Amino acid sequence: MVIDTGTTSCGGEPEASDSLKGFGAVAKTFRERAGLTQEQLAPLVQYAPHTVASIEQGRRFPPRDFIDRAEEVLDAFGTLRAAARHLSRQPGLAAWFRQWAKLEEQAVSLCTYECRVVPGLLQSEAYTRAVFHCHVPPLTDDEIEARLAARQERQMLLRERPNTAFSFILEEALFLRRVGGVAVTRELVDHVLDCATLRNVEVQVMPLAREEHAALEGPMQLLETPETRWYGYIEGQRTGQLIIDGKEISVLQMRYAKMRSQALTPEDSVGLLERMRGAL
């Protein structure tokens, strides 16, 4: 059975998060109570003024170190930390992706193959912005900030869940495309290499020259829950599908297992990425 989690009419549109707006309003109130402008608060919390503004406007998920520093600088009586506990992890995510994102948060293993764009969990901020700037029709600044905040929050899973095994198979072409330019690609490669050093993260590159390829039908994701139940997810233009049928998932698992043997080993993949980085 395949469940379509969205429609082409609304699949790509993120919804606003009331919890983010609420946190932003609380942060703004304490900042004004302290007699500080956004520009004055920014260096005290070690973030740029535009980041402070985005958080107060509910357009960006506040990083944990921002919350901790703002709590101390603004003498907020624990209010900011309390408000942060009620923040939704789903702001800026397309409606049809939210169900998968919730499963991600509890997964004991997550396997991802991508041939179109570097997976969100591995993206650097500049690369993410470049991807969003390529969106057609164009996104507004608020939409970009909301989606960026959601993506950065999801990326915390790599470090927050050290017991979750993350496997990524990426096409070499994703780095050769140079979305955003050379500087953005250089930063992206550095970021992916940094993620690959985590003990729970495995990155493999599928080389351009590969006569046999088990996933010519497109990208896929697989995850296992603590209850040892498997789910699959595939995505296309403005829509996504959550897969729960055992036979369908078995096919995806066979394909992913085959690709692991077809792609470069994790060690050789790191070597290739380092050579690509040196050539940029």
Secondary structure, 3 states (H helix, E strand, C coil): CEEECCCCCCCCCECCCHHHHHHHHHHHHHHHHCCCCHHHHHHHHCCCHHHHHHHHCCCCCCCHHHHHHHHHHCCCCCHHHHHHCCCCCCCCCEHHHHHHHHHHCCCCEEEEEECCCCCHHHCCHHHHHHHHHCCCCCCCHHHHHHHHHHHHHHHCHHHHCCCCEEEEEEECHHHHCCCCCHHHHHHHHHHHHHHHCCCCEEEEEECCCCCCCCCCCCCEEEEECCCCCEEEEEEECCEEEEECCHHHHHHHHHHHHHHHHHCCCHHHHHHHHHHHHHHC
